[in-house]
Amino acid sequence: AETSKFGADVTEQPTTCIIKPPTEIKPMCEIETYDDHRIAMTFALAACAGVPVKILDPGCTSKTFPTYFKELSRVTLDADGR
């Protein structure tokens, strides 16, 4: 469901999931993490490609990587390119 918010075409089957990437990514998606750190960490990477995204529960990463967003900010640029 969260991948579809970016405009991807997602087909779920009993044992597979087929994801066709969008031709254009929809910005400003609000991503629900469902208290799953993997979702928060994965979709945060979209911001590294310049896609504005809002992670609704970024604190869920504290389970496995409490400093994830701090570390991610060390290797990315802010909106001003710094």
Secondary structure as GFF3:
##gff-version 3
##sequence-region A 1 82
A	DSSP	alpha_helix	2	5	.	.	.	ID=ss1
A	DSSP	beta_strand	9	12	.	.	.	ID=ss2
A	DSSP	beta_strand	17	20	.	.	.	ID=ss3
A	DSSP	beta_strand	29	31	.	.	.	ID=ss4
A	DSSP	alpha_helix	37	48	.	.	.	ID=ss5
A	DSSP	beta_strand	53	55	.	.	.	ID=ss6
A	DSSP	three_ten_helix	58	63	.	.	.	ID=ss7
A	DSSP	alpha_helix	68	74	.	.	.	ID=ss8
###
